[in-house]
Amino acid sequence: MSNYCCLKFNKKSKSTLEEEDEEEEEVEKEVRRLEDLGKVEATATREVAMQEDNTQNTAEPVEEEEESSEEEEDFMRPIEDGDTAPTVRWHSGFQRKYVVVHDLGKGRFSMVKRCRRLRDNFEVAAKFVGRQRQSDDLTEREFHLLRRLQHPAFPRAVALYKATPKFSIMLTELVMGIPLLDWFFAQEEPTESKCAYFITQLVAALQYLHSKNIAHLDVKPENILVDISKGSNIPVDEKDLENGATEDSIPFLRLVDLNSAHELQCERDSEGREGWRVPPGQGPPLLGSAEFMAPELLKSEGIGAEADLWSLGVLIYILVSGHSPFLGTSPAATCKNILSGEVRYPVEHFATATQESCDLIQDLLMLDPKDRSNLDTVLQHQWFNMTECESLLPVQGLADFAFRRTKMASSTLEVPVLHSNNIPKSMPE
């Protein structure tokens, strides 16, 4: 009997897709119900206020003020690194305090909506999480991780709400941004030097995250936004200011979705080497495409911050070539390509790419995690110093890649978890 689990790469069945459509409709119904309930409660409160004197009406407003004060306290007070088991406060009365503005997107276990707080028009991103698909414990874990992060690249956690028996709501800072690839599409002539500018920001965000002993484990274009809002608290490069840019005109990268992120612990690997790793058996669920997943993620062993370096290498490869380095004719073939560690640079795809970009990619896409360049070394690479490089990015190739990823999002594939070191030499296509 084999020592690895059966490979299942089935597209979602019709019944599964119908269930997800029903779940989406159910979320919409819950949102409408919450809005209607909020309107009813607001009307009832006004009627009571007209009939009773001010003394009799102080209890509910005071209670709501206390709840709002607690919410703001959670938002303003970060979790210290030593606080490993902080108290997570669940709030109530979402329908009285917020109104839904419009949809923002749909994730693996949730739907995200733009919402506005009624009393001060403060806007947030509200993630409606189905409790049948993700437990409250996992939602608390993601919220806890966000509260630990005090870096402009990561949206800040605002509050948790228990809205209904079926759904919980996590509120985070609203990021006014566009996906990274869409930003490049909007540029007349996107160059490698501009690409390196954003990758520098991504590396800085990952450096901060790893300094907190947290690995993101889901670095991919869909989770990288370019913040185009005005007046953000964003660090500005002095060179940009010297060239006439203003703080409001410089785009800034935001790294979102920490659903797969994990805190790392000091562990010993199979060879007795110490390192910061995800505890065995606690890796993230492998859902979606394997394109950006490191080999150790597929094998579910020895998972550490180095997995983010692999994903970074895949991202740079795609940005400068317009093609995915390990994409196969099937999901199983993609995993096989990743586990082989073989990276090819077809001339037809890299005709405009610089040699420096290829060298950096090679340093990041090393099969053994310990052989990959660390983030400090990455920033010293020559590719980041080519400020005058006019090598253009392959916009058409990136557009084709983005289109394929959009189509794939509606037919998510299951990714295998390979157990033990007995990885088969050939995998079913």
N, C-alpha and C positions, 0 to 999 in steps of 0.2 A: 504494500500500500504506500502511495507517495506521501512525502512529508510536506507537501504544500497544498493549499486549499484549491478547490476546483475553480478554474477561471470562468467567471461569468461576465460576459460583455454584451448583455442583452439590452437593446433599446427599451425605453419604458413601454410597457404594454399599453394597449388602448385603454384598458380598465384603470391602469395607474395614472395615465394622463387625464382621464375623466375624473378620477379622484382628486387630482391636483386642481383641475378647473372648478370642481365643486368646492374645494377648500378655499380657492381664491374668491369665489362667490360668497362663501360663508364669511370670509374676512370683511368683504364689502358690506354684507348685511349687518355684521357686528358693528362696523364703523358707523353705518347709518343709524343703527339702534342707539349707539352711544350718543350720537349727535342729537337724536330726537329726545333721548332721556335727559340730556343736558338742557335742551330747550324747555322741556316740561318742568324740570327742577328750577330753572331760572324764573319761569313764569310763576310757579307756585311760590317761590321766595318773594317775588315782587308783590303778589296778592296778599301774602301774610304780612308783609311790611306795611301795606296800606291799611290793614285792619287792626294791627296791634301797635302798641307804643314802642318806642325805641328800646326801653329797658327789657322788654320781653323778647326782643329780636337780636340781642347781642351774642347769644351762644353760638349759632352756626357760623356767622362771619368770623368770630374769634377763632373757632376751630379751623376754618379754612385758611385764615391767616397763619396759624401755627403750621399747618401742612405746607403752605407755600414757603414759609421760613425754613422748614426742614429740607425742602427740595433745593432751595438756594444754597443752604449750608453744605449739602452733599456735592453740589456743583462746584462750589468755591474751595472746598477742603480736599486736597489730594490725599491719597493713601501713602503713608510712609513705607519705605522698602522693608522695614522690620516688622510691619504690621501684616503678618501672614494670614490672619483670620479676622478681617474687619467685619463689623456689623453692616449688613446690607439691608437698607430700609426699603420696604415695599410700600408704595403710596396707593391711595385710592382716590376716586372722584375725578378720573381723567376727563370724563365727559363734561364736568362743570368748569374745568380749567382750560381746556384746549379745543380748538376747532381744526378739522382737517382741511388743508388747502388744496393739495393735489398729490397724485402718485409720484414717487421717485424711482422705484424699481422693485424687482422681485429677486429674492435670494433662494438658497436651497431650502431653508426652513421658515422663511418669513416673507413679509411684504413691507416695504418702507414707504412712508408717506410724509410729506411736508406738513407740519402742523404749526399753529400759532397760539401762544398763550393769550387768553382773553384779557387779563388784567393789565398787561404791559406790551402786548404785540411781539413778545420775544418768540422767535421762530426756532424750531427744532426739527430733527429728523426722527420720526417715530417708527421703530421696527416692531411690527405686529408678529409675534412669534407663536406659532401653533404649539400648544403644550403636548399634543400627541406626537409631534415630530421632534421636539426638543424640550427636555425637562427644564424646570425652573432652576435647577442646580447649574446646568450648563449656561443658562442665560445670566445667572449671577456671576459665574466665573468670567464670562466675557466682560460684564460690567465692571467687575473688580479689576481686571487687567487694564481696562480703559482709564479707570480712576487713578491707577498708578502712574500713568503716562502724562508727563507735563512737557510736551514737545509740540511745536506748531504743526508738525507733519501729521499728527494724529488727532482726530476729533475727540473732544472732551465728553465724558459721560455726564448726563444731566440727572436722570432719575429712572426708577423702575416702577411700573404700575401693574397691579393685578386688575385687569379690566373686566374679564369674564372668566367663567370656568374653563373655557376652551383656549383663551388667548391671554398672553401677557404682553406688555409693551415696554420696550427699552427706548428711552429718549437720549439722544446724543446731539452734540453741536451740529448745526446744519452747515454742510460744506457746499458753497456755491461754486461748483466746479464742473468741468467736462472731462470725459475719459481721455487719457493720455493720447491714444491714437487719433481721436477726433480732433484734438488740438493740433497735431501735426498735419492732419488733412486740411485744416484751415489756413496753414502757412503757405505762402507762395513758393518758397524754396527751402524746405526744412533740411538742415545740414547735420552732419555728424557732430559738429561742435555744439549745436543746440541740443542734440540728443545727449551728449556728454554732460551738458549743463544740468539736465533733469536727472541723469543717472547719479551725478554727484549728490544731488538732494536726496535721492533714494538711498544711497549708501549712508549718508549722514543719519537718515531716519532709522535705518537698520542698525547702525552703530549704537544709537541711543537705546533701541529696543533690546539689543543683545547685552548692553551694559546693565540692564535690569534683569538679565538672565531669562529673557523671553525670546522665543523664536516665532516668527510670523507664520511660516509654513504654508502660505498661500499667496506668494508674490506673483502676480500676473497682471496684464494690462487692465482687466476689468476692475481691479482693486486699486488702481492708481488714478487719481483725479488731479487735474490742473486747476488750482484755485484762482479764479479770476475776479474775486470780490475785492472791493475797495477797502482800504483802511485796515487790512488784516495785520495781526501782530507777526510779521514775517521778516526773517533776517534777510538783508539785502547784500549782494556781493558788491564790494567797492568798485570793481572794474565796470560793472553795469552803470553805477552812478557816474563814474568818470566819463562814460560814453553818452551821457545825457538822459539816461533812464531815471524815472522817479519810482519811489517806493510803491505807488499805486499801479504802475504800468508793468511791473515785473511779475510774471506768472510764478506760482509756487506750487510745489507738488504736495499732495496729501495722500497718505496711505491709509486705506479704510478696510473694514471688515476683518475683525480679529476673531472671528468665529472659530478658526482653526488654530489660532495662536496657543502656545503652551509655555508654561513656566518650566524652566530646566532645573534639574537637580544633579549634583555631583554623583556620577555613576562610573562603574568600571565596565569596559567593553569585554568582548570575548578573549582579547589578548591581554587583559589585565591593566589596560591603560585607563587612567582617570580622565574624565571630561564631563562637561555639562551636557546632560542628555534628557530627553523626555523619558520619564519612568516607563519601564516595559509594560506593554499592554494599555498605555494611556495615549497613544498617538491619535491624531485626528481621524475622523471618518474619511475614507478615500472615495470621494464622490466627484463626478464631473470628469473632465479630460485629464489624462496623465501627462500632457505635454510639458508642464512646468514642474512636475514632481521629480525630486531627487531619487536616485536608486534606493537609498536607505529608507525612504518613505514607502516605496513599493514593497520592500522587504520587511517593513515595520520593525526595524532593529537599528540601534545606534543612531537614533534621530537627534540631531542637535542643530545649533545655529548655522552649521555649514550647509544645511539643506536650503537656506535662503540664498547662499552664495551660488548654488547650482541654478536656482530659479533666476537669479540675476543674470547669469551667463546666458541662459535661454532667452531672456528678454532682450539682451543686447544683440544676440544673434538675429532675432526676428526683426529688430528695429533697423539694422544695417543691411539685411538681405531681403526682407519681406517674406521669408519662409521660416517654417518651424524645423529645428534641427533633428528632431527625433520622430516626427509624424510619420506613421506607417499607414498601410492600406486598411488596417483595422486597429481597434484599440489594443488587441493582443500584440500586434506587430509593433505598435508604438512602445509598449512596455518592454518588448524584446530589444528594441533599439536603445532604449534608455539604459537597460541593464548591461548592454554590451559596452557602453561608454565610448563608442566610436563616433567621432564628430567629423563630418565632411564639409568641405567648403567649395561647392560647385562653382565653376568660373561664371556660369550664366547668372548665378544668384549674387555673386560677390564682385561683379564687374566694377562697381563704383565704390565698394567698401575699401577702407584703408587697411594696410597690413597691421597697424597698431590695434585696430578693433579686433582683428582675428587673433592676435597674440593674447589680448585680454580675455577673450572668450575661452581660449584654450586653457588659460590659467584657472578659470572658474569651473569649467566642465571636466573636472578630474573625477574619475570613478570613485577613488578612495577619498572620503571627506577630509582626511588629514593632509592630503596633498593639494587641496584648494588654497588659493591665495586668501589671506585674511583681509578684512575690510580696510585696515590701515595700509596694507601693501597695495590694495586695489587703487586707492586714491593717489598713490605715487606713480601709477602707471603713466606712460607717455601719452596715452590716448586722451587723458584729461587735460593735457597741456597744449593740445592742438587748437588753440582759440581761433586761429585763422583758417582752419580747415573748411574748405567749401565743398567737400564731397557730399553729394545729395543723397537723401534717404529715398528708398524705392517706394514712392507713395502708392503706386498701383498695386504692388505686391502687398503692402500693408493694408490697403483697402480690401483686397481679396481675403487676407487673413482675418480681418475684422468681420467681414461678411460671414465667413465660415464659422467663426466663433459665435456669432449671433444666432445662426441657424442651429448650432450644436446645443445652445442653451435650452432649447425647447425639447431636446431628446437626450437628456443626460445619460451617460454610460456609467456602469459600475466598474470600479477599478479594483484589481485583485490585491489581496495582501498575501505575500509570499512568506511562508514560515521557514525557519532554519536556514542553513547555508546550502542546502541541496537544491539550488535553483536549476531547473531543467535547462539543458543546452538548447533545446528547441521548444517553442511554444506554439500552441495551435493558432493558426491564422484565422 
